[in-house]
Amino acid sequence: GVDNFNIINSHIFRFNYRKNKVRFNNTLEMRVALMTAPDDTVRNYRISDDVLRYYADFGVDAFGKHWSYSTNLDARTQFFNNHPTNSKDIQSAFLAPLNVNLGIGLKYNLDKKSEKVRHRKVNLSFNLAPVSLSLRYVGHKDVDVKRYGIEEGKKHTLDVGSTVTGNLRYDFNKYIDLTTRLKYFTSYHKVEAELENTLNMSLTNALSTKLYVYLRYDDAVPADPKYKHLQ
């Protein structure tokens, strides 16, 4: 038999450039989590989290202290094949799907430190893109494209619409912080939304806890009998 194990691997790399009124921010996120799967007769482990995401925004200061004209790019896929329990079918894989969103609009950014509580600070940003493109591509022959709202016989779908994205990082103190990411895209015929929350608590030098909740809504894909379009 295989002993129970749970491996979580998470990396975030940031490269930010700013000069005068111009800024260029880049974020690369890589997450993989493995856990034992005693109920699976095909394999001994299950991939519970698998994310490869690149986010960038290029902006020029606009009016006020917090607003800028902005162009942003969000690309997301995964590293490994994902299988249903007790099956060799492939539900998703690298570049299957690949979700890319490109938007042009305005960005609001707030970066503030508390004057009363040490190490307490908040970083909040909102991108309002009234004109945006959303591409969904499936590049693996064994992945069912209809599962991702793509017509059979095609590999991609391209929609024009509007996007709102938000990012919040709140440090309660030196040991506890909350990170929230919101994305809402509508083509005015369908809606794709994501809400991602991570609470980090460093309780001691040897003990830390991470609570992670990720909700997704997509009414372009076939509805689940129980949860409908909520994932």
Beta strands, then each sheet from edge to edge (+ up, - down):
strand 1: 6-19
strand 2: 22-36
strand 3: 45-61
strand 4: 67-77
strand 5: 98-113
strand 6: 121-137
strand 7: 156-171
strand 8: 176-186
strand 9: 191-202
strand 10: 208-218
sheet 1: 1+ 2- 3+ 4- 5+ 6- 7+ 8- 9+ 10-
end
